[in-house]
Amino acid sequence: MLGTIVNTSTIIIGSCIGSILKKGIKENYKSILTQSIGLVAISLGISWIVTNISKSNEPLLFIISLVVGGLIGEFINIEGKVGKLSSRFSGNKENNIIEGLTTAVLLFCIGTMSILGPMESALKNDNTLLFINALLDGITSLILASTFGIGIILSAIVLFLWQTLIYLSAQLIAPFVTTEMLGQISIIGGILIFSTGINILEIKKIKTINLLPALIIPVLYYILLPVLNLFR
């Protein structure tokens, strides 16, 4: 768990420093920072999609996952609940905080290092991936918080719960984690990061957080696939 604690700590520190810097940044600089983050999110999303979709043996799975996950997220109204929480936490009603928090959660939790890191830590007592991830996340959280505010610090809680769940479940999850599964998760994550970039640039409002359950569908599919094959 040391790696996860360090990873979470760097996000908290980065968010605090970034939120302090925000107060001294002029509006025109905040605007260009926001636009930069939006473009980076779109570029990163496209990169994840293109890199992984060509390698996938299940070309329809990510589509089904987005449809089913979106319906689940809309029914629960995840975005509405997260929006209220983040606004209360940050003490303001900035309409961009939801996009910033979504970007942070996706970047911090969906990366391969954030998934494989806790597994390496649990199974091999190797925190190398998590320490590298901690450095990257700390810098990213500083940039995001300087643009969107202290509400970004909430992503540290999500990351801690996410990596702790993987760490504690490593023995059970490890046999099912395949390159194909990670590829499907990366495709969906890329689409969600792309849509977040569109939101940040105010091109079109997409309920990205309500689509987050889509990330769970491929995991369930590959875990249940061996069981389903027994009945064929």
Backbone hydrogen bonds, N-H to C=O, Kabsch-Sander energy under -0.5 kcal/mol:
donor,donor_aa,acceptor,acceptor_aa,energy
5,I,1,M,-2.4
6,V,2,L,-2.5
7,N,3,G,-2.5
8,T,4,T,-2.7
9,S,5,I,-2.3
10,T,6,V,-2.2
11,I,7,N,-1.3
12,I,8,T,-2.0
13,I,9,S,-2.8
14,G,10,T,-2.7
15,S,11,I,-2.6
16,C,12,I,-2.2
17,I,13,I,-2.5
18,G,14,G,-2.6
19,S,15,S,-2.4
20,I,16,C,-1.6
21,L,17,I,-2.3
22,K,18,G,-1.8
23,K,19,S,-0.7
23,K,20,I,-0.7
24,G,21,L,-1.4
25,I,22,K,-1.6
30,K,26,K,-2.3
31,S,27,E,-2.4
32,I,28,N,-1.7
33,L,29,Y,-2.2
34,T,30,K,-2.4
35,Q,31,S,-2.4
36,S,32,I,-2.2
37,I,33,L,-2.4
38,G,34,T,-2.3
39,L,35,Q,-2.4
40,V,36,S,-2.5
41,A,37,I,-2.6
42,I,38,G,-2.1
43,S,39,L,-2.6
44,L,40,V,-3.0
45,G,41,A,-2.5
46,I,42,I,-2.4
47,S,43,S,-2.2
48,W,44,L,-2.4
49,I,45,G,-2.3
50,V,46,I,-2.9
51,T,47,S,-2.4
52,N,48,W,-1.8
53,I,49,I,-2.7
54,S,50,V,-0.9
55,K,52,N,-0.8
56,S,52,N,-0.6
56,S,53,I,-0.6
61,L,58,E,-1.2
62,F,58,E,-0.6
64,I,60,L,-2.4
65,S,61,L,-2.6
66,L,62,F,-2.0
67,V,63,I,-2.2
68,V,64,I,-2.8
69,G,65,S,-2.8
70,G,66,L,-2.2
71,L,67,V,-1.9
72,I,68,V,-2.1
73,G,69,G,-2.7
73,G,210,N,-0.5
74,E,70,G,-2.4
75,F,71,L,-2.0
76,I,72,I,-2.2
77,N,73,G,-1.7
78,I,73,G,-1.6
81,K,77,N,-1.7
82,V,78,I,-2.7
83,G,79,E,-2.6
84,K,80,G,-1.8
85,L,81,K,-2.0
86,S,82,V,-3.0
87,S,83,G,-2.2
88,R,84,K,-2.1
89,F,85,L,-2.3
90,S,86,S,-2.6
91,G,87,S,-1.2
92,N,87,S,-1.1
97,I,94,E,-1.2
100,G,96,N,-2.3
101,L,97,I,-2.7
102,T,98,I,-2.2
103,T,99,E,-2.5
104,A,100,G,-2.3
105,V,101,L,-2.6
106,L,102,T,-2.5
107,L,103,T,-2.7
108,F,104,A,-2.8
109,C,105,V,-2.4
110,I,106,L,-2.1
115,I,111,G,-1.0
115,I,112,T,-0.6
116,L,112,T,-3.4
117,G,113,M,-2.0
119,M,115,I,-0.8
120,E,116,L,-2.9
121,S,117,G,-2.4
122,A,118,P,-2.3
123,L,119,M,-2.9
124,K,120,E,-2.2
125,N,121,S,-0.8
126,D,120,E,-1.5
127,N,125,N,-0.6
131,F,127,N,-2.4
132,I,128,T,-2.2
133,N,129,L,-2.5
134,A,130,L,-2.3
135,L,131,F,-1.6
136,L,132,I,-1.9
137,D,133,N,-2.9
138,G,134,A,-2.2
139,I,135,L,-1.8
140,T,136,L,-2.3
141,S,137,D,-2.8
142,L,138,G,-1.6
143,I,139,I,-2.0
144,L,140,T,-2.7
145,A,141,S,-2.8
146,S,142,L,-1.8
147,T,143,I,-0.7
147,T,144,L,-0.8
148,F,144,L,-3.5
149,G,145,A,-1.6
152,I,149,G,-1.6
153,I,150,I,-2.4
154,L,151,G,-1.8
155,S,152,I,-1.9
156,A,153,I,-1.4
157,I,153,I,-0.6
157,I,154,L,-0.7
158,V,154,L,-1.5
159,L,155,S,-2.7
160,F,156,A,-2.4
161,L,157,I,-2.3
162,W,158,V,-2.6
163,Q,159,L,-3.1
164,T,160,F,-2.3
165,L,161,L,-2.2
166,I,162,W,-1.9
167,Y,163,Q,-2.7
168,L,164,T,-2.8
169,S,165,L,-1.6
170,A,167,Y,-0.9
172,L,169,S,-0.8
173,I,169,S,-3.0
174,A,170,A,-2.9
176,F,173,I,-2.1
177,V,173,I,-1.3
177,V,174,A,-0.6
178,T,176,F,-0.8
182,L,178,T,-2.3
183,G,179,T,-2.1
184,Q,180,E,-2.3
185,I,181,M,-2.4
186,S,182,L,-2.2
187,I,183,G,-2.1
188,I,184,Q,-2.3
189,G,185,I,-2.9
190,G,186,S,-2.6
191,I,187,I,-2.2
192,L,188,I,-2.4
193,I,189,G,-2.5
194,F,190,G,-2.5
195,S,191,I,-2.4
196,T,192,L,-1.8
197,G,193,I,-2.0
198,I,194,F,-1.7
199,N,195,S,-1.9
200,I,196,T,-2.6
201,L,197,G,-2.1
202,E,199,N,-1.2
203,I,198,I,-2.4
204,K,198,I,-0.7
206,I,204,K,-0.7
208,T,206,I,-2.4
211,L,208,T,-1.5
212,L,209,I,-1.4
214,A,211,L,-1.9
215,L,212,L,-2.3
216,I,213,P,-1.5
217,I,213,P,-0.8
219,V,215,L,-0.5
220,L,216,I,-2.3
221,Y,217,I,-2.6
222,Y,218,P,-2.5
223,I,219,V,-1.8
224,L,220,L,-2.4
225,L,221,Y,-1.6
228,L,224,L,-2.5
229,N,225,L,-2.2
230,L,226,P,-0.8
230,L,227,V,-0.7
231,F,227,V,-0.5
231,F,228,L,-1.1
232,R,229,N,-1.1
